[in-house]
Amino acid sequence: MKESIAILEACQQIIDLKLVSGTWGNVSMRLESGNILITPSGIPYDEIREEDIVLCDKTGKVIEGKLLPSSELKMHLALYAKREDVNAIVHTHSLYASVASSIFKEVPILVEDVAMVIGGTIKVTEYKLPGTEELAQEVVVSIGNNNAVIISNHGQAAVGQTMEDAMLSAQMCEKAAQMYIVAVQTGKMPRTLSDKDVKMLYEKYVNSYKKLKEKR
Ligand SMILES: [Zn+2]
């Protein structure tokens, strides 16, 4: 299945981009049928094979697969239920997003590429235990219509229409967190882009650059 290949490629990219520590984090895709493919629980990214990826229905019931689905399945299901525009999710414990998740209530947008991909100030959720429905609901509320959210004392969740989009959101979320941490360390408060400009940049990206890319 082409979506399984996209998930395996995403797992490799997560390693290559250094967005992972140990086996933590998970990746999923929504199929046209509405069912969801998700990485299994507890298997390192570089050891996941196509047959290890678990197929669930939208309620989380396993349809196909010998292994258990990721322990954050509830978060993935809640995001797909809320966001019709989202077909891929990348959840990682990337370093700077995790640092920001324990310091800030939000990470403002400082540069245009982050604005274009994420679409708004990156919120940090309230703390909830991993794998719980409470965490899933916090993530849904805090991400709103943006393409990434930072999960308190935990990591980040990034979404997109395609796996390529979700992976870019994950990278931009990490970049935003890193930039803000570095900026704050200078002792000066960085100038942030206004909500209005962030929105305009996002719309411009979605309606022009992204469409040009899709045409290639
Ligand atoms: Zn996690």
Boltz pocket constraint, residues with backbone or C-beta under 6 A from the ligand:
constraints:
  - pocket:
      binder: B
      contacts: [[A, 24], [A, 25], [A, 72], [A, 91], [A, 92], [A, 93], [A, 130], [A, 154], [A, 155]]
      max_distance: 6.0
